[in-house]
Amino acid sequence: MNNQGNKTAQKESEKSPEKKLKDMEICDLKDREFKIAFLKKLNEMQENTERQFNELRNTIKEQHEHFMKEIEILEKNQIEFLEIKNSIEDMKNEIASLGSRVEQMEERISDIEDGKLEMTQMEEEREL
């Protein structure tokens, strides 16, 4: 083993400066390729993240608009409901008032009929 270690060390020392430079360029090239691939992947991830963020933002915006329209419709319906409720209360009051008038008219009719009956009885008594 010692012999092999010496041969490797000897081969390393025997390499010319040009050969060492070429080996370093190959390593640098691999590092550059890795960096380029890494940066491309990082850029792709960033673009995907931005695209997903924009899609999410648009979805949230659409949902917000939808909910605002729903709230507007509910508020409008609530106002209409209150108006209808007030109209119903007014109608109840009118019906109660009409009921009271009907009772008054029935009393008057009853009084008139009673008066007519009394007059008829008085006329019959006179005729007798």
Backbone as a printed PyTorch tensor [residue, N CA C, xyz], in Angstrom:
tensor([[[   0.8080,   -1.1910,    0.0000],
         [   0.0000,    0.0000,    0.0000],
         [   0.8440,    1.2440,    0.0000]],

        [[   1.8800,    1.1940,    0.7120],
         [   2.7820,    2.3320,    0.7320],
         [   3.2760,    2.6440,   -0.6560]],

        [[   3.4830,    1.5890,   -1.3910],
         [   3.9940,    1.7300,   -2.7450],
         [   2.9710,    2.4390,   -3.6210]],

        [[   1.6790,    2.0860,   -3.4450],
         [   0.6400,    2.7330,   -4.2350],
         [   0.4940,    4.1950,   -3.8510]],

        [[   0.5310,    4.4960,   -2.5720],
         [   0.4390,    5.8730,   -2.1090],
         [   1.5630,    6.7010,   -2.6710]],

        [[   2.7380,    6.1480,   -2.7270],
         [   3.8740,    6.8750,   -3.2900],
         [   3.6730,    7.1230,   -4.7680]],

        [[   3.1040,    6.1180,   -5.4770],
         [   2.8820,    6.2740,   -6.9170],
         [   1.8570,    7.3690,   -7.1820]],

        [[   0.7740,    7.4260,   -6.3590],
         [  -0.2510,    8.4520,   -6.5440],
         [   0.3360,    9.8210,   -6.2670]],

        [[   1.0840,    9.9300,   -5.1890],
         [   1.7110,   11.2060,   -4.8630],
         [   2.6920,   11.6000,   -5.9490]],

        [[   3.3940,   10.6120,   -6.4740],
         [   4.3680,   10.8890,   -7.5350],
         [   3.6390,   11.3520,   -8.7830]],

        [[   2.4800,   10.6930,   -9.0990],
         [   1.7250,   11.0860,  -10.2860],
         [   1.1940,   12.5120,  -10.1270]],

        [[   0.7300,   12.8530,   -8.9200],
         [   0.2080,   14.1930,   -8.6680],
         [   1.3050,   15.2220,   -8.8600]],

        [[   2.4500,   14.9120,   -8.3380],
         [   3.5430,   15.8730,   -8.4520],
         [   4.0730,   15.9440,   -9.8680]],

        [[   3.8640,   14.8520,  -10.6530],
         [   4.3380,   14.8380,  -12.0280],
         [   3.4120,   15.6190,  -12.9440]],

        [[   2.1780,   15.9080,  -12.5300],
         [   1.2470,   16.6280,  -13.3930],
         [   1.7840,   18.0130,  -13.6740]],

        [[   1.6370,   18.3630,  -14.8960],
         [   2.1040,   19.6860,  -15.2990],
         [   1.1130,   20.7360,  -14.8060]],

        [[   1.5510,   21.9650,  -14.7090],
         [   0.6360,   23.0400,  -14.2940],
         [  -0.5490,   23.1660,  -15.2410]],

        [[  -0.3460,   22.8720,  -16.5240],
         [  -1.4560,   22.9350,  -17.4830],
         [  -2.5040,   21.8810,  -17.1690]],

        [[  -2.0360,   20.6770,  -16.8270],
         [  -2.9480,   19.5830,  -16.4920],
         [  -3.7320,   19.9180,  -15.2260]],

        [[  -3.0680,   20.4770,  -14.2250],
         [  -3.7410,   20.8690,  -12.9830],
         [  -4.7940,   21.9380,  -13.2720]],

        [[  -4.4550,   22.8920,  -14.1380],
         [  -5.3850,   23.9580,  -14.5020],
         [  -6.6050,   23.3780,  -15.2040]],

        [[  -6.3940,   22.4220,  -16.1010],
         [  -7.4920,   21.7930,  -16.8220],
         [  -8.4070,   21.0370,  -15.8540]],

        [[  -7.8170,   20.3170,  -14.8750],
         [  -8.6190,   19.6140,  -13.8690],
         [  -9.4570,   20.6050,  -13.0570]],

        [[  -8.8660,   21.7340,  -12.7060],
         [  -9.5980,   22.7550,  -11.9450],
         [ -10.7350,   23.3290,  -12.7830]],

        [[ -10.5140,   23.5100,  -14.0920],
         [ -11.5650,   24.0270,  -14.9660],
         [ -12.7350,   23.0550,  -15.0440]],

        [[ -12.4230,   21.7500,  -15.0920],
         [ -13.4780,   20.7370,  -15.1290],
         [ -14.2940,   20.8050,  -13.8440]],

        [[ -13.6140,   20.9070,  -12.7040],
         [ -14.3280,   21.0330,  -11.4190],
         [ -15.1570,   22.3010,  -11.4030]],

        [[ -14.5610,   23.3970,  -11.8840],
         [ -15.2930,   24.6590,  -11.9420],
         [ -16.5040,   24.5330,  -12.8530]],

        [[ -16.3270,   23.8300,  -13.9790],
         [ -17.4300,   23.6510,  -14.9100],
         [ -18.5650,   22.8850,  -14.2330]],

        [[ -18.2470,   21.8500,  -13.5070],
         [ -19.2720,   21.0850,  -12.8050],
         [ -19.9500,   21.9630,  -11.7560]],

        [[ -19.1700,   22.7600,  -11.0460],
         [ -19.7530,   23.6810,  -10.0670],
         [ -20.6650,   24.6810,  -10.7610]],

        [[ -20.2430,   25.2060,  -11.8990],
         [ -21.0500,   26.1650,  -12.6460],
         [ -22.3450,   25.5230,  -13.1220]],

        [[ -22.2440,   24.3120,  -13.6550],
         [ -23.4460,   23.6180,  -14.1150],
         [ -24.4080,   23.3890,  -12.9530]],

        [[ -23.8500,   23.0020,  -11.8220],
         [ -24.6820,   22.7950,  -10.6370],
         [ -25.3440,   24.1030,  -10.2130]],

        [[ -24.5480,   25.1630,  -10.1960],
         [ -25.0930,   26.4650,   -9.7960],
         [ -26.1770,   26.9130,  -10.7610]],

        [[ -25.9230,   26.6970,  -12.0650],
         [ -26.9190,   27.0920,  -13.0660],
         [ -28.2030,   26.2870,  -12.8720]],

        [[ -28.0570,   24.9650,  -12.7120],
         [ -29.2320,   24.1170,  -12.5000],
         [ -29.9580,   24.5110,  -11.2170]],

        [[ -29.1810,   24.7900,  -10.1680],
         [ -29.7700,   25.1970,   -8.8910],
         [ -30.5240,   26.5110,   -9.0410]],

        [[ -29.9040,   27.4790,   -9.7220],
         [ -30.5540,   28.7780,   -9.9030],
         [ -31.7960,   28.6570,  -10.7770]],

        [[ -31.7340,   27.7890,  -11.8070],
         [ -32.9160,   27.5740,  -12.6490],
         [ -34.0560,   26.9900,  -11.8140]],

        [[ -33.7230,   25.9900,  -10.9980],
         [ -34.7470,   25.3650,  -10.1570],
         [ -35.3070,   26.3680,   -9.1490]],

        [[ -34.4330,   27.1660,   -8.5640],
         [ -34.8640,   28.1900,   -7.6190],
         [ -35.7840,   29.1950,   -8.3070]],

        [[ -35.4250,   29.6030,   -9.5210],
         [ -36.2420,   30.5400,  -10.2900],
         [ -37.6020,   29.9120,  -10.6170]],

        [[ -37.5930,   28.6430,  -11.0000],
         [ -38.8330,   27.9340,  -11.3050],
         [ -39.7310,   27.8560,  -10.0740]],

        [[ -39.1280,   27.5610,   -8.9300],
         [ -39.9020,   27.5020,   -7.6890],
         [ -40.4810,   28.8690,   -7.3460]],

        [[ -39.7010,   29.9060,   -7.5700],
         [ -40.1760,   31.2580,   -7.2800],
         [ -41.3370,   31.6150,   -8.2030]],

        [[ -41.2210,   31.2720,   -9.4900],
         [ -42.3000,   31.5560,  -10.4370],
         [ -43.5590,   30.7840,  -10.0590]],

        [[ -43.3970,   29.5170,   -9.6760],
         [ -44.5580,   28.7220,   -9.2520],
         [ -45.2010,   29.3160,   -8.0060]],

        [[ -44.3710,   29.7450,   -7.0810],
         [ -44.8840,   30.3530,   -5.8530],
         [ -45.6420,   31.6380,   -6.1750]],

        [[ -45.0850,   32.4610,   -7.0510],
         [ -45.7550,   33.7090,   -7.4390],
         [ -47.0660,   33.4120,   -8.1570]],

        [[ -47.0530,   32.4090,   -9.0500],
         [ -48.2640,   32.0470,   -9.7790],
         [ -49.3330,   31.5630,   -8.8060]],

        [[ -48.9430,   30.6920,   -7.8740],
         [ -49.8980,   30.1910,   -6.8870],
         [ -50.4060,   31.3190,   -5.9930]],

        [[ -49.5210,   32.2280,   -5.6290],
         [ -49.9220,   33.3690,   -4.8080],
         [ -50.9380,   34.2260,   -5.5590]],

        [[ -50.6730,   34.4850,   -6.8440],
         [ -51.6000,   35.2980,   -7.6380],
         [ -52.9410,   34.5940,   -7.8000]],

        [[ -52.9080,   33.2760,   -8.0230],
         [ -54.1590,   32.5240,   -8.1260],
         [ -54.9370,   32.5950,   -6.8180]],

        [[ -54.2310,   32.4280,   -5.7210],
         [ -54.8800,   32.4980,   -4.4080],
         [ -55.4430,   33.8910,   -4.1530]],

        [[ -54.6700,   34.9180,   -4.5070],
         [ -55.1340,   36.2940,   -4.3170],
         [ -56.3880,   36.5470,   -5.1530]],

        [[ -56.3910,   36.0570,   -6.4110],
         [ -57.5640,   36.2380,   -7.2620],
         [ -58.7710,   35.4880,   -6.7040]],

        [[ -58.5360,   34.2830,   -6.2010],
         [ -59.6270,   33.5090,   -5.6100],
         [ -60.1950,   34.2350,   -4.3960]],

        [[ -59.3230,   34.7470,   -3.5590],
         [ -59.7710,   35.4870,   -2.3720],
         [ -60.5400,   36.7390,   -2.7900]],

        [[ -60.0490,   37.4250,   -3.8120],
         [ -60.7270,   38.6310,   -4.2990],
         [ -62.1210,   38.2760,   -4.8170]],

        [[ -62.2150,   37.1930,   -5.6040],
         [ -63.5150,   36.7750,   -6.1250],
         [ -64.4640,   36.3950,   -4.9890]],

        [[ -63.9580,   35.6620,   -4.0050],
         [ -64.7890,   35.2730,   -2.8730],
         [ -65.2460,   36.5050,   -2.0860]],

        [[ -64.3460,   37.4590,   -1.9160],
         [ -64.6920,   38.6940,   -1.1970],
         [ -65.8070,   39.4240,   -1.9370]],

        [[ -65.6690,   39.5450,   -3.2720],
         [ -66.7050,   40.2150,   -4.0600],
         [ -68.0290,   39.4640,   -3.9470]],

        [[ -67.9560,   38.1360,   -4.0030],
         [ -69.1700,   37.3250,   -3.8890],
         [ -69.8410,   37.5490,   -2.5310]],

        [[ -69.0450,   37.5220,   -1.4640],
         [ -69.6000,   37.7190,   -0.1240],
         [ -70.1600,   39.1260,    0.0390]],

        [[ -69.5050,   40.1160,   -0.5430],
         [ -70.0150,   41.4860,   -0.4460],
         [ -71.3640,   41.5950,   -1.1520]],

        [[ -71.5090,   40.9380,   -2.3120],
         [ -72.7930,   40.9400,   -3.0140],
         [ -73.8570,   40.2390,   -2.1720]],

        [[ -73.4810,   39.1210,   -1.5660],
         [ -74.4240,   38.3930,   -0.7140],
         [ -74.8540,   39.2520,    0.4730]],

        [[ -73.9040,   39.9380,    1.0780],
         [ -74.2210,   40.8170,    2.2110],
         [ -75.1540,   41.9340,    1.7560]],

        [[ -74.8790,   42.4970,    0.5850],
         [ -75.7320,   43.5620,    0.0440],
         [ -77.1540,   43.0430,   -0.1760]],

        [[ -77.2660,   41.8440,   -0.7310],
         [ -78.5870,   41.2460,   -0.9570],
         [ -79.2900,   41.0010,    0.3750]],

        [[ -78.5540,   40.4800,    1.3540],
         [ -79.1500,   40.2270,    2.6710],
         [ -79.6200,   41.5210,    3.3300]],

        [[ -78.8150,   42.5730,    3.2150],
         [ -79.2200,   43.8630,    3.7930],
         [ -80.4720,   44.3870,    3.1030]],

        [[ -80.5170,   44.2520,    1.7740],
         [ -81.6900,   44.6940,    1.0230],
         [ -82.9150,   43.8770,    1.4380]],

        [[ -82.7340,   42.5690,    1.5580],
         [ -83.8370,   41.7060,    1.9870],
         [ -84.2960,   42.0500,    3.3980]],

        [[ -83.3400,   42.3810,    4.2600],
         [ -83.6890,   42.7380,    5.6330],
         [ -84.5350,   44.0140,    5.6430]],

        [[ -84.1520,   44.9940,    4.8350],
         [ -84.9210,   46.2420,    4.7470],
         [ -86.3260,   45.9480,    4.2230]],

        [[ -86.3960,   45.1230,    3.1500],
         [ -87.7040,   44.7710,    2.5940],
         [ -88.5430,   44.0120,    3.6250]],

        [[ -87.8990,   43.1230,    4.3710],
         [ -88.6040,   42.3700,    5.4070],
         [ -89.1910,   43.3150,    6.4490]],

        [[ -88.4080,   44.2980,    6.8830],
         [ -88.9030,   45.2560,    7.8760],
         [ -90.0540,   46.0800,    7.3070]],

        [[ -89.9490,   46.4410,    6.0250],
         [ -91.0390,   47.1900,    5.3930],
         [ -92.3130,   46.3450,    5.3440]],

        [[ -92.1580,   45.0800,    4.9880],
         [ -93.3180,   44.1810,    4.9440],
         [ -93.9000,   44.0050,    6.3420]],

        [[ -93.0230,   43.8480,    7.3250],
         [ -93.4800,   43.6930,    8.7120],
         [ -94.2720,   44.9230,    9.1480]],

        [[ -93.7710,   46.1090,    8.8090],
         [ -94.4870,   47.3470,    9.1540],
         [ -95.8230,   47.4160,    8.4280]],

        [[ -95.8430,   46.9970,    7.1560],
         [ -97.1010,   46.9930,    6.3990],
         [ -98.1090,   46.0480,    7.0390]],

        [[ -97.6410,   44.8940,    7.4790],
         [ -98.5330,   43.9320,    8.1320],
         [ -99.0860,   44.5230,    9.4280]],

        [[ -98.2400,   45.1960,   10.1960],
         [ -98.7040,   45.8400,   11.4350],
         [ -99.7460,   46.9050,   11.1180]],

        [[ -99.4960,   47.6890,   10.0580],
         [-100.4780,   48.7020,    9.6500],
         [-101.8010,   48.0420,    9.2680]],

        [[-101.7190,   46.9320,    8.5260],
         [-102.9390,   46.2200,    8.1230],
         [-103.6790,   45.6780,    9.3420]],

        [[-102.9420,   45.1390,   10.3070],
         [-103.5790,   44.6460,   11.5340],
         [-104.3170,   45.7770,   12.2390]],

        [[-103.6710,   46.9350,   12.3100],
         [-104.3110,   48.0880,   12.9540],
         [-105.5610,   48.5070,   12.1900]],

        [[-105.4870,   48.5070,   10.8610],
         [-106.6590,   48.8670,   10.0440],
         [-107.7820,   47.8590,   10.2440]],

        [[-107.4120,   46.5740,   10.2840],
         [-108.4280,   45.5340,   10.4880],
         [-109.0750,   45.6970,   11.8630]],

        [[-108.2610,   45.9850,   12.8780],
         [-108.8120,   46.2010,   14.2250],
         [-109.7420,   47.4090,   14.2210]],

        [[-109.3370,   48.4570,   13.5150],
         [-110.1700,   49.6600,   13.4320],
         [-111.4790,   49.3550,   12.7030]],

        [[-111.3750,   48.6000,   11.5990],
         [-112.5910,   48.2240,   10.8670],
         [-113.4860,   47.3380,   11.7290]],

        [[-112.8680,   46.4330,   12.4870],
         [-113.6530,   45.5760,   13.3870],
         [-114.4030,   46.4070,   14.4070]],

        [[-113.7370,   47.4300,   14.9240],
         [-114.3730,   48.3170,   15.8980],
         [-115.5340,   49.0660,   15.2480]],

        [[-115.3390,   49.5350,   14.0280],
         [-116.4190,   50.2410,   13.3180],
         [-117.5960,   49.3070,   13.0460]],

        [[-117.2770,   48.0620,   12.6660],
         [-118.3510,   47.0930,   12.4070],
         [-119.1660,   46.8820,   13.6810]],

        [[-118.4810,   46.7500,   14.8110],
         [-119.1930,   46.5810,   16.0850],
         [-120.0860,   47.7820,   16.3650]],

        [[-119.5530,   48.9900,   16.1130],
         [-120.3590,   50.2000,   16.3330],
         [-121.5790,   50.2030,   15.4140]],

        [[-121.3900,   49.8110,   14.1680],
         [-122.5090,   49.7850,   13.2110],
         [-123.5440,   48.7380,   13.6310]],

        [[-123.0520,   47.5740,   14.0890],
         [-123.9820,   46.5370,   14.5430],
         [-124.7870,   47.0320,   15.7410]],

        [[-124.1390,   47.7550,   16.6420],
         [-124.8550,   48.3150,   17.7940],
         [-125.9040,   49.3120,   17.3210]],

        [[-125.5420,   50.1550,   16.3740],
         [-126.5120,   51.1400,   15.8570],
         [-127.6850,   50.4360,   15.1810]],

        [[-127.3490,   49.4030,   14.3790],
         [-128.4260,   48.6550,   13.7090],
         [-129.3310,   48.0040,   14.7530]],

        [[-128.6950,   47.4380,   15.7640],
         [-129.4800,   46.8060,   16.8360],
         [-130.3540,   47.8470,   17.5400]],

        [[-129.7730,   49.0230,   17.7960],
         [-130.5540,   50.0940,   18.4300],
         [-131.7100,   50.5140,   17.5220]],

        [[-131.4540,   50.6300,   16.2380],
         [-132.5150,   51.0290,   15.2910],
         [-133.5920,   49.9550,   15.2440]],

        [[-133.1580,   48.6770,   15.1840],
         [-134.1420,   47.5900,   15.1580],
         [-134.9600,   47.5700,   16.4480]],

        [[-134.2570,   47.7940,   17.5760],
         [-134.9910,   47.8550,   18.8500],
         [-135.9950,   49.0100,   18.8350]],

        [[-135.5390,   50.1430,   18.3210],
         [-136.4410,   51.3060,   18.2370],
         [-137.6090,   51.0220,   17.3100]],

        [[-137.3520,   50.3590,   16.2080],
         [-138.4150,   50.0180,   15.2660],
         [-139.4070,   49.0550,   15.9160]],

        [[-138.8770,   48.0730,   16.6540],
         [-139.7350,   47.1080,   17.3370],
         [-140.6080,   47.8200,   18.3740]],

        [[-140.0010,   48.7350,   19.1030],
         [-140.7660,   49.4970,   20.0930],
         [-141.8640,   50.3110,   19.4130]],

        [[-141.5090,   50.9210,   18.2950],
         [-142.5080,   51.7280,   17.5810],
         [-143.6340,   50.8440,   17.0550]],

        [[-143.2720,   49.6720,   16.5680],
         [-144.3010,   48.7590,   16.0610],
         [-145.2160,   48.3250,   17.2000]],

        [[-144.6200,   48.0310,   18.3400],
         [-145.4170,   47.6230,   19.4990],
         [-146.3110,   48.7680,   19.9620]],

        [[-145.7810,   49.9790,   19.9310],
         [-146.5910,   51.1260,   20.3510],
         [-147.7460,   51.3450,   19.3800]],

        [[-147.5210,   51.1630,   18.1260],
         [-148.5920,   51.3280,   17.1420],
         [-149.6480,   50.2470,   17.3190]],

        [[-149.1850,   49.0390,   17.6130],
         [-150.1370,   47.9400,   17.8270],
         [-150.9790,   48.2060,   19.0840]],

        [[-150.3510,   48.7630,   20.0890],
         [-151.0870,   49.0650,   21.3120],
         [-152.0970,   50.1740,   21.0560]],

        [[-151.7900,   51.1050,   20.2410],
         [-152.7040,   52.1950,   19.9270],
         [-153.8870,   51.6780,   19.1310]],

        [[-153.5850,   50.7510,   18.2740],
         [-154.6630,   50.2130,   17.4530],
         [-155.6050,   49.3590,   18.2970]],

        [[-155.1220,   48.8710,   19.3000],
         [-156.0050,   48.0490,   20.1180],
         [-156.8400,   48.9040,   20.9790]]])
